[in-house]
């Protein structure tokens, strides 16, 4: 089983418009509302692949109840822990004209120490069932910046591998716990390391404690560095659509491949194929199965033979 952690779960609202024009009114062509947050999206993709996944994290208030109702309707195992505040909503506006997405993220409710203690107790129980733990997304207000680091250590103690997909102080703090894989995007990795060059930035994260780093470079694919080597993986061509779910699909593929014990080139081929197959889908958490099958045989994976990998 793969356990996905979403400490800042959300009700994701997506609007499709013909074109997004600042300071103008818009006719919404389609609207979607579903449980979200990065870990929830990862679990949704894993479920579509036939890989058992469990959703845990924090959810509260009327919005939290809507999140839990939608998880059950989607057939996902709900192990969210109740909290006092009302869970957040996110709004994504997708332009049909160019596929660009504009995202509005609420910060989430303040989490008190009792809710955090309740969650860590639930996590300690669930992680004993897990082969891989995915720790995704932002930390809500009230949690310590080392919250993910605490969970990485707890998972390691239970024998579970960890994939961390977060940014800023939460990412830096998690590195000290030695996560198996971290997956920042190009902007996130540059911000936390100060390196614009993705190779140098990835090496900096490994020096700080990450076992392996997979940096997503949008349409250009992935760069990965691990003890076994370094690789670049690229899709066969660019796709238009909503890119907001691509990163979560990438993490889902990495987690599933890690659970299966696949070698790194296979992991990266799967990750690029699955993330590319998410781009044409209007909402995060969905993938185009036909495109996924097509890309699995056409993704290019190049060994960069980095001599400094250790």
N, C-alpha and C positions, 0 to 999 in steps of 0.2 A: 504493500500500500504506500502511496505517496501522500504525505500530509502537507497541505498548503496553509500558510498562516497569513491572515489579513487582519492586522491590528486596527486598520482604519477602513473597515468595510463601508460600502456606499451603495446607494440606489443610483444606478447609472441611467441618465436620461439622454437619449440621442435624438437629435433633430436633423433631418435631411432637407436642405434647401437647394434651389437651383444654383444660386451663387451668393456668397456672403459679401455683403456690401456695408461698410461702416456707416453709421448714422442713417440707416434706412430700415424700413419695416420689411419683414420677410414672410412669405407664405411657406409653411412647413409642408413638405411633400410626403414625408413619412416620419413617424415618431415611434421610439422604442423605449421601454422601461424594464430594467432587469437588475438583479443583484450584481454588484460589481465590487471594485477593488481588485488590485492586480492578482492577489492570490486566488480569489474567486474565479477570475478569468482563466488562470492557469488550470484550476481544477476542472473547469468546463471543457477546455481543450483536451485535457487528459481523458476525461470521460468519453469524449467523442472518439478518441483513439482506442477505447476499450481498456484503458489502464485505470484500475481502482484508485480513487482519490477521495480524501476527506477534507472538508473545509472547517478550519477553526479560526479563531480570532475573537474580536469584540463587536457586539452589536447591541443597540439599545433604543428604547422609545418607539413611537409609532413607525418611524422609518426603518428601524431595526426589525420590526415585525414584518414589514413588507419584504425586506431582504430575505428573511427566513422563509416566508411563504413562497417566494419565487425560487429559492434553492430547492425546496421540497418539490415544487412543480417541475423543476428541471431534473429531478432524480438524483441530486447531489446529497451526499451524507453531510448533515448539518451538525457540527460540534461547536458552533459559535457560543461564546460565553456572554451572558447578559451583563450590561453595564448601566449606570444611572442615566447618562446623557442620551440624547437623540442622535442616531447615526446620521452621517452627512449624505448629501446628494452631490452628484457631479452632473454637469451638462456639457455635452459635446455637440457642436454644430458642424455638420459635414456638408461641404459644397459639392454638388454634383458636377459643377463646371470643371473643376480641376482636382477633385478628390481631397483637397486640403481639409484638415480638421482643426477647429478651434475649441479648446477645452477650458472649462471653468471648474476648478476644484475647490470645494469648501475645505476648511482645515480639519474639521471633525470635532467632536465634543471632548471636553476635558475628562481625562481618565483618572479616577482616584486610586489610591493605593490598594483599597479592598478589591476593586475590579481587577487590577493587575495581579494581585495574589491569587484570586480565583482563576484567572487565566493560566498562570504558570503552573498551578496544581493540575488543571485539566491537560495542559500541554505535556507535563511529565508522564501522565497516564497514556495519552495518545501516542507519544513518540516511541513507546515500546513496541507498537505495532508497525512502525514505519520503516521502510528501507531508505527513503529519501525525504528530507524536509525542505520545503520551499518557503523562504521568508521574503515576502514581496511588499513593496510599496512604502508609503510614508508612515511615520510614527505620529499618532494623534497627540495633541497637547496633554501634558501631564506624565508622559512616560519618559524614563531616563534615556539619554542618547545611546547608552550601551544595551538597550533592551534586546536588540538582535544578537549582540555578543553573548548575553546571558543564555539565549535560546540555542545558539550554536553550540555552546559548551554543554548544555543539557542534552542536546541531540547526540553529540559525540560520546557522551557518557552512556547513552543508550545504544550506541553502535549504529546510528543513522548518519548517512551523508547529508550535507547541507548545500543548498543553492541559495545565494543571497542576491536579491535584485532591489536595491534601494540606492540612495544618493546622499551626498552631504555628510554631516556629522554622524548619521546613523551608519553609513557605509564605512567611514573611517574607524568608528568604534568597533564594528563587526570584524574588521580585519585582524584585530589583536587576538580574536578567538580562533583564528585559523580555519575559516570556512573552506569547504572543498572546492566550490566554484562561486565566483562573483560575476555578475553580468551587468555592468554599467553600459550606458550608451556613450557615444562620442562626447557629447556635451558634459555629461556627468563625470566621466573619467578625467576630462581636461580640468574641470572645476576643482576636483578634490586633489589632483596631483600638481596642477600648474603646467603640465606638459601638453602641448597641442599635438605632438606626435603620438599616435596611438600605441606604437611599439614601446616607446619610452614610458608612457603612462601606465601601460599594463605591467611592465617590469617594476615600476614603482609600487604598484599595489601588491605584487608578489613579495617585494622586499618588506612590506608592512605586515605580511602574514597570510595573504590569500594563497591557497594551494594552486589554484588555476584561475585565470582571468579570461572571460569571453567578452570582448568589447563589440557592441553592435554599432555598425556604421551606416545604418539606414539602407538605402538602395544598393550600397556598395557591399553589403553582406557583413561578415564577422571577421574579427581577428582574435585568435586565441593563443595563449601561452600557458603551458603546463609543464610539470616535471618531465614529461615524455617528449616535448618538442613544441614547435610553434607553427601555426597554420593560418592561411587566409582562405575563407570560403565565400564564394560569390554566386548570386543567382544568375541564370542565363540571360535574363533581360529585366527591365524595370516594369513595374505594374502601377496602375493608377487606382486610387481608392482611398479608404480610410486607414491610415497607418497606426492608429492608436492601439490596436490589439496585436500588432506584430511582435512587440517585445515580449508580451505574455505568452504568445505561441512559441516563441524561441525558448523561453524558460521551460515551458511544458516539455518540449522536445529534449532539452538538456537533462531534465529530471528523469524522464522516462529512459533515456539512453544510459544515464548513470545507474539507474536501478537495474538495467539489463546487463551492465558491464561492457557496453560497446566500446571499441577503441575510439580515440578522439576524431579521426577523419569521419567515421560514421556518425558520431554525435553532431558534428558540425554540419554535415550534409543534411541530416534530419532537421536540425535547427533552422537552417536557411530555408529549406523547402517548406517547413511548416509555417514559419513567420511570413514568407512570401504568399502562402496560400491564405493567410489571414487578411491581407491588404484589400482584396476586392469585397470583403464582407462588411456590411454597414455597421455592425456592432462588435465591440471587443468580446473575445471569448468564442467566436465562430471561426471556422476555417472552411475553405472550399476543398472538399475531398478529392475531386478530380484534378485540380491544380496541384495539390499535395503529391498525388501519385505521379504526376508528370514531372514535377521538379525534383523528386527524389533521384531521378536518373540523369538529371541535367545540371545539377549544382556542381560547380568547380571547386575542388579543395586542393590548395597548393601548400606543400611543406616548405616553410621559409628557411629551414635549416639554421635557425638562430643559434649561434655558437655560445651565446651567453645564457641559454636556458640551463637551469640546474634543478 
